[in-house]
Amino acid sequence: MSEVSKLRVYNLACELTMQVYQVTEGFPGPEKFRLTDQFIRSVSSISANIAEGYNRMSEKEKRRFFYTALASAEEAKHHLLLAKNLRYLSEQESSKLETTLCIVIGMLRAFINRFDEAIERGERYEP
């Protein structure tokens, strides 16, 4: 496994993906290729983009993938809200996913800020 697996934000994003896979199994059948698919794609894109960015060579490319991960997290928030409003999730499931997603977003924002600050100082960011 690559060094990215040492990042807490990456590991939590992977856990979130597994949680979303589990809860979306209970979504209605017609949602399989609509909300279920979009929710899983957006949430799995978070960890995938962190991993891809982490392993890119240039800072510019790294930064782009980290921001794409953040955008995917914000997209996942939308899908979570929609699933909650459609009553596809229990209050407990919704609350747990929302808490985890907010933590991932906060960690990712902090990670990006530290990355950007290191680059501004002319240093290589080492998490």
Secondary structure, 3 states (H helix, E strand, C coil): CCHHHHCHHHHHHHHHHHHHHHHHCCCCHHHCCCHHHHHHHHHHHHHHHHHHHHCCCCHHHHHHHHHHHHHHHHHHHHHHHHHHHCCCCCHHHHHHHHHHHHHHHHHHHHHHHHHHHHHHCCCCCCC
